[in-house]
Amino acid sequence: MQSDFSGAASKALGFREFVALAAALMATQAIAVDTMLPALPTIAAALGLRNENHSQWIVTAYLAGVGCGQLFWGLFSDRYGRRPVLLIGLSVYVLAAVLTGLSSSFVTLLGWRFAHGLAAASVVVSRSVIRDLYSGRYMARVMSLTFIVFLTVPVLAPSLGQLILWLAPWRFVFLIFGVFAAAVFLWVLLRLPETLHPEYRLILSRDRIVHAIALVLGNRTSLCYTLAMTVMFGSILAYVGMVPQIFEDVFQRPALMPGIFALCASSMGVTAFLNSRIVERVGMRIISHLGLLVFITITGLHVLIAGLGLESLWTFVILQSTTMACLGLTASNFGAMAMEPVGSVAGIGASLQGFITTFGGAVVGALIGRRFNGATLPLATGAFACGLSSLLFVLLAERWRLFRPHHAGAVTVERAGN
């Protein structure tokens, strides 16, 4: 059943526009990583980096900021509302993006990239907005639809970054981030109503915050699926950080990187769309657990091929595309199942889960990325280890039983919009 409050909030925007706006908010995070991938070697050379692996810190610093920022943006949104927090975060995002582009040293650039990530973390509030209006399998469908639009960013962003480098210095890449965020700011300002349920507005007392944190971290399902997401996200970040070097050093075809990156990312978009079409009928657990098992199988095969020295450009593309496709079946469903038990503290829930997922994923991705040695084996081995770790957390969440049917009585499906 849909409450009058959530129904009024969603109808003010309309379902399709709401999905597009939520995706645009999430895309402000993705565009700040994927667009700049072609620029990493150029930045490393321009700022005098002796070790090209250190250019990965430009990605890591941003993601570390995203993770840390999620600790307080969601908390503030539970107290002051979703809309003002989004507007403040997007404003800081624009400023930090511009100052990153104006940095004169690598250390200064990393500092502003961290601040840029702190501001970008405000978009975690968009997950809270989704949870305000939807629950259960319908929430999973909305997240999947949002994920599809969100995935167009990594498909197109590297090509956009390459185009910018052809037309202007690398600093303009960061300026584009600010322009995009400014447009999203205006969209939120003009179209997004407040969605926080009045009865869920949190008073920022210590006891209430501790209670909310205990609710989020003390729920077995929420915590374990968050950790499962974390290691899977780490495998994505390792790939994102290493892919420019893989095409530069392994395949000696750097010009192919934007197109191949787009191809691999599009496979994830296809499966995310498939998930949005079938999740209400089939269920989150069946789809995500199957996707995880296939992920482990494919990454294990990749380890074997890379370890035997049989890796080629085409084996890499096929195996990485299949791996990304599996992520399209797991990511949004894991996120929905992690958020579902914490609807009454959705802001803090999204904050803590986002912090664990992003910061933890950045650490995992960095650990894998630092092992790059001119071959694809470290990436394949890291992804395989992430898949096995994720499976362990899922088994803990499900009490050692995969494919358990969802308990329909535990969910109130809030269908908002049209």
N, C-alpha and C positions, 0 to 999 in steps of 0.2 A: 504493500500500500504506500502511496506517495503522500507525504505531508503537504498541507497547504503552503507552507513556507518554501519547501524545496520546489514545488510546482510553480509557484510564482516567480522564483528566482530563475529557473530554467527557461520558462516561457518568455521572460524578458529578452533573452538572447536567441533562443531557437536552438534546436539540437545540433544541426549541421554547423552553425556558426560557433556554437560552444566547443564542439570537437576541434574545429579549425583553430580557435583562439587558444585552447589548451595545448594543442600541438605547437603552435607558434611560440608560446611561452617556454615549452620544453626545448624547442629548437634553438632558443638563445643560448642554451648550454652547448648543444651539439655543434652549432656553427662556429663557436669559439675554439673548437678543437679541430674539426675536420677541414675547415677552410684553409687553415694555416699549415697543413701537412706538407704541401709542396714547397712551402717557404722555409722549412726547418734547415735544410742544408745552406740556403742563402743567408739565413740569420746567423747560423754558426760561423760562416765565413766572414760576414760583416762585423760581427762582434769579437772575432779573433779566438774562437774556441779551438783548442788543440785536440781535444777528444770529441769526435762527432757524436758519440753516445750521450754526451752531456746535453745535446740539443733536446733530448727526450725530457729534460727537466722543465722545459717550457710547457709541455703538456702536463707533467706531474704537478708542478706548482699550481697551475690552474685548478686541477682536480682536487688537490689538497685543500685549496680555498673553498671549493664547492662543498666538500665534505664538512669542513669546520663551520661554514656558514649555515648549514642546514640545522645545526644545533639550536640556533636562536630564531631563525626566520619563522619556522613553524610554531614555535612557542609564542612569539609575538602575534602571529595570526590568530591563535586561539584566544588571545586576550583582546586585541584591538581590531580584529576582523581581517578577512582575506584581502580585500580590495586595497586598503591603505598600505599594507605591507608589500604587496606587489608593486605598487606605484613607487614607493621609496626604493625598493630593491632595483627596479629597472633604471631609476635615475642614477643611482650609484654605479650601476653597470656601465652606463653610457660614459660617465666620467672616467672610470678606471680603464675602459677600453681605449679611450683617446690618449690617456697618459701612458699606457703601455706602448702604444705606437710611437710616442715621443721620447721613449727611454734612450739614454745614451750609452748605457753599459749593460752587460748581461745580468749583473746582480740587481740593478734597478729594474730591469725588465721582469725578472723573476718576482721581485717584490710587488710590482703592479699587477702581474699575472695572478698572484695569490689574492690580491684585493679584488681583481676582476672575478675570480672564482667565488670569493665570499659574496659578492653582489649577485652573481648568477644563481647562487643557491636559493635566492628568494623564489625561484620558480618551483621549488618543492611545494609551495603553497598551491600550485595548480592541482597536485595530487589530492590535497585536502579538499579543494573545491569539488573535484570529482567524487570524493567520498561523501561530501556534504549532500550530494544530489542522488547518488546511486549506491547500490550494494549488491552483493552476490554475483551471479553469473552476468547480470546486466552491467555491473560495474566492470567486470572483466572485458565485456564487449566494448564498452566505451574506452577503456584503456587500450585495447587492441586497435581500435579505430584511430585513437590519438597517436599510437605508436606507428601506424602506417604513414601518417602525414609527417611525423617526426623523422621517420627513416628516409624521407626524400632528401633530407639535409645531407647525410653522409653520401648519398648517391650523387648529388649535384655539387656539394661544397668543395671537394678537391679540385674539380674542374673550374669552379669559380675562383678558387685561390690561384690556380695556374694562370687564369685569364688576367687577374689583377697583377700578377708578377710580370706578365708580358706588357702591360700598359703603364704600370707605375711601380715605385719602390715598394719593398716588402712592408714598410710601415703602414701603407694604405690598407693592408689586410685587416689590421686592428681597427682602423677607422670605420671600415665597413661593418664591423661588429656593433659599433656605437650607433650607426645609422639604422641598422635593423632593429636594435633594441628600442630606439626612439620611436620607430613606427609601431612596435608592439605596445609601448607605453601609451600612445595615443588611442590605440584600440581598446586597451583596458579602461582608460579614463572615460572614453565615450560610451562603451557598450557593456562592461561587466558590472552587474549589481553585486551587492554583498550577499554571500551565500552561507555564512556561518549561522547555524541555528542559534537563536537567542539563548536557549536553555543550555547550550554547550559553551557559552562564552566563559573563559577561564579567568579567575582572579589569581594574579601572580603572587600567591603566598607560597612559602616553602613547603608546607604540608600538601597543598594541592599539586604542586609540581612533582614532589616526590611520589605522590600517589599515582599521578599520570605516568611517570617514568616506570614505576613498578608494574603498572598495568601493561605497558608496552613490552618491557623486557622480561616480565614474568610469565607472559603467555607463550607456551611452548611452540604453538603453530606459528605465531607472528615472528618470534625470534629465529627459529630454525629456517623458515623460508627467507628471512632477511639475510641470514648467513649464506644460504644457498645461492641467493642472488649475488651476494658480494663476490664470491669466488668466480662465478660465471662472468660478472662484469669485469673482474680482473683479467680474464682471458681476452675480452674484447679490447681492453686498454693496452694490453701487451701487443696485440696485433696492430692497433692504431699507432702506437709509439714506434714499432719496428718496421712497419711497412715501407716507409721511404728508404730505409737502409737496405731492406731486402731487395727492392727493385734496383737500387743503386749498386750494391755490392755482390748480390747473389746472381741476379739475372742480367745485370748490366743493361737494363732497359728502363731507366727512370721516367722516360716520357710516357710509358704505358701505365704508370702508377694511378693517375686519376681515373682512367677508364676501367681498369681492373678493379680498383677499390669500389667504384660505383657498381660494377657487376656483382661483386660479392655482397655488397650491402643490399642490393635489390632483391637478392634471394631471401634475405631476412624480412623485407617488406612484403614479399609474396606470402610467406608463411604467417606473418602477422595478420594479413588480410584474411587468409584462410581461417585462422583462429577466431577472428571476429565473427565469421559466418557460422561457425560450428560450435563455439564454446558453450552457448546456452543449451544446446541439445546434447552435446557429448560430455561436457563437464571439464573444469579446469585441471583436475588431477590426472585424468586419463591422458589428456593432450600433453601437459607439461612433463609428466613422468615418462611418457613414450619419447618425447623430444629429447629429454636428458639422456636416456639410454642410447638413442641413436647418436647423440653428440659424443658420448664416451667411445662408442664403436668407431666412429669416423676419425676422431683424434688419435685413437690407438693405432688405426691403420696409417695415419699420417706419420706417427712416430716411426713405424716400421719402414715406410718408404724413405723417409728422410735419413734414418739411421743406416740404411743399406746403400745410401748414395744414389738413389733412383729418382730423386726430386727433379722435376722439370717445371717450366712455367705453367704448363697445362695441368700437371698433377696438383700443383699448388692452387691454381684457380678453382679446379673442381672440388678439391677437398675443403678449401677455405670457404667456398660458396655453400657447400653442404653444412659445414659447421655453423655458419651464420644463419642458415635456414633453421637449424635446430634452436638457435637462440631466439628466433622469432616465435617459436612455440612455447618457450619456457619463460621468458623475461616478464611479459605482462601478466601471465597467470601467477607466477611466483609473487609478483608485486601485489596483485589483487588478493591473494590468499594471506599475504602478510598484513595487509591493511584491514581486512574484513573484521577481525576481532577487536579492533581499536577505534571504532567509529565515534565513540563519545569523546575521544581525545585525538581526533584525526590530525590536528596540526602537530602536536608533539609526536604522534606516531609517525607521521611522514618525516619529521625532522630527524628523529633517532634512526629510523630505518634508512633515510637518505644519507645520514652521516656515516653509518656503518657501511652501507653499500658503496658510497663514493670514495670515502677516505680509505676504507679497507681495500676496495678494488684498485685504487691508485697505488697502494703499497704492493699488492700482489702483482699488478701490471709492471711496476717499476722493478721488482725483483726478477721477473721473467725477462724484461727488456734489457737489464744490465748484463744478462748472459749471452747477448747477441755476439756471435763470433764469426760472422760471415757466412752462416748457413741457416737453414730454416728449422733445424732440429730443436733448438731451444724453444722456439715458439710452439712447435707441435707438442713437445714434452710438457711444457707449461700448461697448455690447454687441456691435455689429457689428465694431468694432475688436478686441475681445477674441476673437471667433470667428475672425477672420483670423489673429490671433497664435497662437491655439491650433492652428489648422491647420498653421501653419509648424512648430511644435514636434513635432506628430505626424508630419509628413513627414520631419523630421530623425530622429525615433526609428525610422521605418520605411524609412529610406534612400530616400525619395521615392516609395514605393509604398504606396498605400492598399489596404485589404482583403486584406492578405497572410494566408494561413492560419496558424493557430497551430501551432507545432512541438510536437506531442504528446510527443515523446521527451524534451523538456526539462523536463517537468512530472511530478511524482509526485502523484497525486491522493490526498489523505488524507481519506477519508470517516469523519467522526466522528459519534457519536451515532446516533440512529435516526430 
